[in-house]
Amino acid sequence: MVVALVWTLRQHFVGFPKSSDFELKQEQLPEPKHGEVLLEAVFLSVDPYMRPYSSVKMKEGDVMIGEQVAKIIQSCNSSFPVGSHVVAACGWRSHYVCDGSGLTPLLPDWPQHLPLSLALGTVGMPGLTALYGLEEVCEIKRGETVLVNAAAGAVGTVVGQIAKIKGCTVVGCAGTDAKVAYLKELGFDYAFNYKTVSSLEETLRDAAPSGYDCYFDNVGGEFSSAAMPLMKEFGRIAVCGSISTYNDVAPQRGPYVHSHVIFKQLRMEGFLVTRWEHKHQEALRRILAWIQEGKLSWTEHVSEGFSNMPAAFIGMLRGDNMGKAVVKA
C-alpha cells in the first residue's frame, strides 16, 4: 500500500497567500483495481488561476487543485502501460489512484530532448491558452499590432511568439529588466518594465502610436484602464486573467471601460481554455512543430521537491518566475 503526500488548503487565502494557509497530509491509497492505475508525480504545475479558483471552487481542507505530469507505476488498465507518462488534473498529490478517465497521454511523438515538464507549459495548458486567445478570440491577422502584459510568464511568452509567427507587431511588458531583456531575445518589437516607466500611458502610446488591434490581458486592473483608450476601432481584447486583482482584500474601483468599448466598437471576451478541448491534440501538435522548427522558444522556472509546492506557488504569484513555474517532485 502506497502512502501519498497531499497539500491541502488549510484555510482560505486572505490577501496574499501565506505558507500557513497550506497543510501537508498523508493519504493511504488502495491497491489499483481492474481498470485502475497508480500515478506518481514527476512534475507539478503552479499557476495564477489557482488563486481565484481556490476562493470559488474549493472548501477548506480540500486538496489544492492543479495539473501534473505523472508516471504510471502500477497499472490494471491496458490503455496506460507501466512506465508511460500522462497529464493528470489530480492536484497537489505525490501519488494517486484513478480509473484512467481524465488522464491525457503525452503526445506519442514527444521528442526525447524536450523535458516532460513542457506538457504543463508551452506544450500544455498555457500554450493552448495563448493560441486560442489569439486565434479564436482575437482572430489576429498579419500586420496587426498586439499588446500582451505579464509577457514573461507562462502564457505571455507564448502569446508574443505566436503573434510574431503570425506576422504581427508585438508589444509586451514585464516586471524586471532581466525579463524585458528576455522578451527582446524572443523577438518582441517593443518591451518595457512597467514598474520603472514614469508613465504607463505614455509608454504604451510611444510603443504603438497608431494604437493596438489586439490586447491579450493577463493582468486587468490599472493596466487595462491605461490600455483601453489606445485600442483601435474594432479592436479585440482577450481577457485571460486578472492577476493584479487576485490578492485584493477590497475590490478595485474604476476607471471603467464602457465608453471606450462603445465608441470604438471593441469586442472584449473572457475565455477558458476548455472551450476548445476538441481542438487540443491538433493545437498541441502545431505548437510542438513550431518548437522543433526553432520558431518557438521556451523557458522554465523549476523548483525542487514536493515539499516546496506552497513556496513555488507563492513565488509564482510574486513574479519570481520567467516562463512556466513548475515543481520537480
C-alpha positions as CSV (number, residue, x, y, z in Angstrom):
1,M,0.0,0.0,0.0
2,V,1.3,3.4,-1.0
3,V,1.2,6.4,1.3
4,A,0.7,9.6,-0.7
5,L,1.6,13.1,0.4
6,V,-1.0,15.8,-0.4
7,W,-1.1,19.5,0.1
8,T,-4.4,20.8,1.3
9,L,-5.9,24.3,1.6
10,R,-5.8,24.7,5.4
11,Q,-7.6,28.0,5.3
12,H,-8.9,30.3,2.5
13,F,-6.4,33.0,1.5
14,V,-7.0,36.5,2.8
15,G,-4.9,38.8,0.7
16,F,-1.6,37.3,-0.5
17,P,-1.2,33.6,0.3
18,K,0.9,32.5,3.2
19,S,2.7,29.2,3.9
20,S,0.4,28.8,6.9
21,D,-2.6,28.6,4.5
22,F,-1.5,25.2,3.4
23,E,-1.2,21.8,5.2
24,L,0.7,18.7,4.2
25,K,-1.1,15.5,4.9
26,Q,-0.7,11.8,4.3
27,E,-3.2,9.7,2.5
28,Q,-3.2,5.9,2.3
29,L,-4.0,4.7,-1.2
30,P,-5.7,1.4,-2.0
31,E,-4.2,-1.1,-4.5
32,P,-5.4,-0.4,-8.0
33,K,-8.4,-2.5,-9.1
34,H,-9.3,-3.7,-12.5
35,G,-9.2,-0.7,-14.9
36,E,-7.3,1.5,-12.4
37,V,-3.7,2.9,-12.4
38,L,-1.3,4.2,-9.8
39,L,0.3,7.5,-10.7
40,E,3.5,9.0,-9.3
41,A,4.0,12.8,-9.7
42,V,7.1,13.8,-11.8
43,F,6.4,17.5,-12.4
44,L,3.6,19.6,-10.8
45,S,2.3,22.9,-12.0
46,V,1.7,26.1,-10.1
47,D,-0.5,28.7,-12.0
48,P,-2.1,32.0,-11.3
49,Y,-5.6,30.6,-11.8
50,M,-5.3,28.6,-8.7
51,R,-5.6,31.7,-6.6
52,P,-9.1,32.8,-7.7
53,Y,-10.3,29.3,-8.2
54,S,-9.5,28.4,-4.6
55,S,-12.0,31.0,-3.5
56,V,-14.9,29.8,-5.6
57,K,-14.2,26.2,-6.3
58,M,-12.6,24.9,-3.0
59,K,-13.5,24.3,0.6
60,E,-11.1,24.5,3.4
61,G,-9.4,21.1,3.8
62,D,-9.6,20.3,0.0
63,V,-6.5,19.1,-1.9
64,M,-5.0,22.0,-3.8
65,I,-6.1,21.9,-7.5
66,G,-3.7,21.6,-10.4
67,E,-2.2,19.5,-13.1
68,Q,0.9,17.3,-13.0
69,V,2.9,15.1,-15.3
70,A,2.7,11.7,-13.7
71,K,4.3,8.3,-14.4
72,I,2.2,5.2,-14.4
73,I,4.0,3.0,-11.8
74,Q,1.3,0.3,-11.5
75,S,-1.5,-0.5,-14.0
76,C,-4.6,-2.6,-14.3
77,N,-5.6,-0.7,-17.4
78,S,-4.2,-1.7,-20.8
79,S,-4.6,1.8,-22.1
80,F,-2.0,3.1,-19.6
81,P,1.1,0.8,-19.5
82,V,3.6,1.0,-16.7
83,G,6.3,3.5,-17.4
84,S,4.1,5.7,-19.6
85,H,3.5,9.4,-18.8
86,V,0.3,11.3,-18.6
87,V,-1.0,14.7,-17.7
88,A,-3.4,14.4,-14.8
89,A,-5.6,17.1,-13.1
90,C,-5.4,15.4,-9.7
91,G,-4.0,18.3,-7.7
92,W,-1.0,18.6,-5.4
93,R,-0.5,14.9,-4.7
94,S,2.6,12.8,-4.8
95,H,0.6,9.7,-5.8
96,Y,-2.9,9.0,-7.0
97,V,-5.1,6.0,-7.9
98,C,-7.7,6.5,-10.6
99,D,-9.6,4.7,-13.3
100,G,-7.9,6.5,-16.2
101,S,-10.7,8.9,-17.0
102,G,-9.4,12.4,-17.4
103,L,-5.8,11.3,-18.0
104,T,-4.2,12.7,-21.1
105,P,-1.2,10.7,-22.5
106,L,1.7,12.8,-23.7
107,L,1.9,13.2,-27.5
108,P,3.2,9.8,-28.8
109,D,5.9,11.5,-30.8
110,W,7.2,13.6,-27.9
111,P,10.9,14.4,-28.7
112,Q,13.3,12.8,-26.2
113,H,15.4,16.0,-25.9
114,L,12.4,18.0,-24.6
115,P,11.6,17.9,-20.8
116,L,8.3,16.3,-19.9
117,S,7.5,19.4,-17.9
118,L,6.7,21.3,-21.1
119,A,3.4,19.4,-21.1
120,L,2.5,21.7,-18.2
121,G,3.7,24.8,-20.1
122,T,4.4,25.7,-23.7
123,V,3.1,22.3,-24.9
124,G,0.2,22.2,-22.4
125,M,-2.5,24.4,-20.9
126,P,-0.6,27.7,-21.0
127,G,0.4,27.2,-24.7
128,L,-3.1,26.3,-25.6
129,T,-4.4,29.4,-23.8
130,A,-2.1,31.6,-25.8
131,L,-3.0,30.0,-29.1
132,Y,-6.8,30.1,-28.5
133,G,-6.8,33.6,-27.1
134,L,-5.0,34.8,-30.3
135,E,-6.7,32.7,-32.9
136,E,-10.2,32.1,-31.5
137,V,-10.8,35.3,-29.5
138,C,-8.7,38.0,-31.0
139,E,-8.7,36.4,-34.5
140,I,-5.3,38.1,-35.2
141,K,-4.3,39.0,-38.7
142,R,-0.9,39.6,-40.3
143,G,0.2,43.2,-39.9
144,E,-1.8,43.9,-36.8
145,T,-0.3,45.2,-33.5
146,V,-0.7,43.0,-30.4
147,L,-0.3,44.1,-26.8
148,V,0.3,41.5,-24.1
149,N,1.0,42.1,-20.4
150,A,2.7,39.7,-17.9
151,A,4.6,38.9,-21.1
152,A,7.4,37.0,-19.5
153,G,5.1,34.4,-17.9
154,A,4.0,31.0,-19.0
155,V,1.2,32.3,-21.3
156,G,2.7,35.7,-22.2
157,T,5.9,34.4,-23.7
158,V,3.9,32.1,-26.0
159,V,1.4,34.8,-26.9
160,G,4.2,37.1,-28.1
161,Q,6.0,34.4,-30.1
162,I,2.9,33.1,-31.8
163,A,1.9,36.7,-32.7
164,K,5.3,37.1,-34.3
165,I,4.9,33.8,-36.2
166,K,1.6,35.2,-37.5
167,G,3.3,38.3,-38.8
168,C,2.2,40.8,-36.1
169,T,4.0,43.6,-34.3
170,V,4.2,42.7,-30.6
171,V,4.4,45.0,-27.6
172,G,4.9,43.4,-24.1
173,C,5.7,44.3,-20.6
174,A,7.2,42.6,-17.6
175,G,8.3,43.5,-14.0
176,T,12.1,43.2,-14.2
177,D,14.8,44.4,-16.5
178,A,16.0,40.8,-16.9
179,K,12.5,39.7,-18.1
180,V,12.4,42.6,-20.5
181,A,15.7,41.6,-22.0
182,Y,14.4,38.1,-22.4
183,L,11.3,39.4,-24.3
184,K,13.6,41.2,-26.7
185,E,15.5,37.9,-27.2
186,L,12.2,36.3,-28.1
187,G,11.6,38.9,-30.8
188,F,9.2,41.3,-29.2
189,D,9.2,44.5,-31.1
190,Y,8.9,46.7,-28.0
191,A,9.2,45.6,-24.4
192,F,9.4,47.6,-21.2
193,N,9.5,47.3,-17.4
194,Y,6.1,48.5,-16.2
195,K,7.5,49.1,-12.7
196,T,10.1,51.6,-13.7
197,V,8.5,53.7,-16.5
198,S,7.4,57.2,-15.5
199,S,4.1,56.9,-17.2
200,L,2.4,53.6,-18.3
201,E,0.0,55.5,-20.6
202,E,2.8,57.4,-22.4
203,T,4.9,54.3,-22.7
204,L,2.1,52.3,-24.3
205,R,1.4,55.2,-26.7
206,D,5.0,55.5,-27.7
207,A,5.2,51.8,-28.3
208,A,2.3,51.9,-30.8
209,P,1.5,55.4,-31.9
210,S,-1.3,54.1,-34.1
211,G,-2.9,52.0,-31.4
212,Y,-3.5,48.4,-30.8
213,D,-5.6,45.9,-32.8
214,C,-5.5,43.2,-30.2
215,Y,-4.9,43.2,-26.5
216,F,-4.2,39.9,-24.6
217,D,-4.9,40.7,-21.0
218,N,-3.4,38.7,-18.2
219,V,-3.4,41.4,-15.6
220,G,-6.5,43.6,-15.5
221,G,-6.8,46.5,-13.1
222,E,-4.9,49.7,-13.7
223,F,-3.0,48.3,-16.8
224,S,-6.3,47.7,-18.6
225,S,-7.5,51.2,-17.7
226,A,-4.4,52.5,-19.4
227,A,-4.6,50.3,-22.4
228,M,-8.3,50.7,-23.3
229,P,-8.1,54.3,-24.7
230,L,-5.3,53.1,-27.0
231,M,-7.3,50.4,-28.8
232,K,-8.0,50.9,-32.4
233,E,-11.6,50.9,-33.7
234,F,-13.0,47.4,-33.8
235,G,-10.1,46.2,-31.6
236,R,-10.4,42.8,-29.9
237,I,-9.5,42.1,-26.2
238,A,-8.9,38.5,-25.0
239,V,-9.4,38.6,-21.2
240,C,-7.3,35.7,-20.0
241,G,-6.5,36.7,-16.4
242,S,-6.6,39.4,-13.8
243,I,-3.6,38.7,-11.6
244,S,-3.3,42.3,-10.4
245,T,-6.6,41.8,-8.5
246,Y,-6.4,38.2,-7.3
247,N,-5.0,39.1,-3.9
248,D,-7.1,42.2,-3.2
249,V,-9.0,42.2,0.0
250,A,-11.3,45.0,-1.2
251,P,-12.3,45.1,-4.9
252,Q,-10.6,47.7,-7.1
253,R,-12.7,50.6,-8.4
254,G,-12.6,52.2,-11.9
255,P,-11.9,53.9,-14.2
256,Y,-14.4,52.0,-16.2
257,V,-14.1,50.9,-19.8
258,H,-17.6,51.1,-21.2
259,S,-17.2,54.3,-23.2
260,H,-14.2,53.0,-24.9
261,V,-15.9,49.7,-25.7
262,I,-18.9,51.6,-27.1
263,F,-17.4,54.3,-29.2
264,K,-14.5,52.2,-30.6
265,Q,-16.8,49.3,-31.1
266,L,-14.4,47.0,-29.3
267,R,-15.0,43.3,-28.7
268,M,-13.9,42.2,-25.2
269,E,-14.2,38.5,-24.4
270,G,-13.3,36.3,-21.4
271,F,-12.4,32.7,-22.1
272,L,-11.4,29.4,-20.6
273,V,-9.1,27.1,-22.5
274,T,-11.5,24.2,-22.0
275,R,-14.0,25.7,-24.5
276,W,-11.8,24.3,-27.4
277,E,-11.0,21.0,-25.8
278,H,-11.9,19.3,-29.0
279,K,-9.0,21.0,-30.7
280,H,-6.4,20.3,-28.1
281,Q,-4.5,17.5,-29.8
282,E,-4.2,19.3,-33.2
283,A,-3.2,22.5,-31.4
284,L,-0.6,20.8,-29.3
285,R,1.0,19.3,-32.4
286,R,1.1,22.7,-34.1
287,I,2.9,24.1,-31.0
288,L,5.3,21.2,-30.8
289,A,6.1,21.7,-34.6
290,W,6.9,25.4,-34.0
291,I,9.3,24.4,-31.3
292,Q,11.0,21.7,-33.4
293,E,11.3,24.3,-36.3
294,G,13.0,26.8,-34.0
295,K,10.2,29.3,-34.2
296,L,9.0,29.0,-30.6
297,S,11.3,29.1,-27.6
298,W,10.6,28.2,-24.0
299,T,12.0,28.7,-20.5
300,E,11.0,27.3,-17.2
301,H,11.4,28.2,-13.5
302,V,11.9,24.8,-11.8
303,S,11.6,24.4,-8.0
304,E,12.9,21.1,-6.5
305,G,10.9,18.9,-4.2
306,F,7.2,18.2,-3.5
307,S,7.6,19.8,-0.1
308,N,8.2,23.2,-1.8
309,M,4.8,23.4,-3.5
310,P,3.5,26.3,-1.4
311,A,6.7,28.2,-1.7
312,A,6.7,27.7,-5.5
313,F,3.1,28.9,-5.7
314,I,3.7,32.0,-3.6
315,G,6.9,32.8,-5.6
316,M,5.0,32.5,-8.9
317,L,2.3,34.9,-7.6
318,R,5.2,37.3,-6.6
319,G,6.6,37.2,-10.1
320,D,9.8,35.2,-9.3
321,N,9.4,33.0,-12.4
322,M,10.4,33.7,-16.0
323,G,8.3,31.4,-18.2
324,K,6.5,28.5,-16.7
325,A,6.8,27.8,-13.0
326,V,6.9,24.0,-12.2
327,V,7.9,21.8,-9.3
328,K,10.0,18.7,-9.8
329,A,8.6,16.2,-7.4
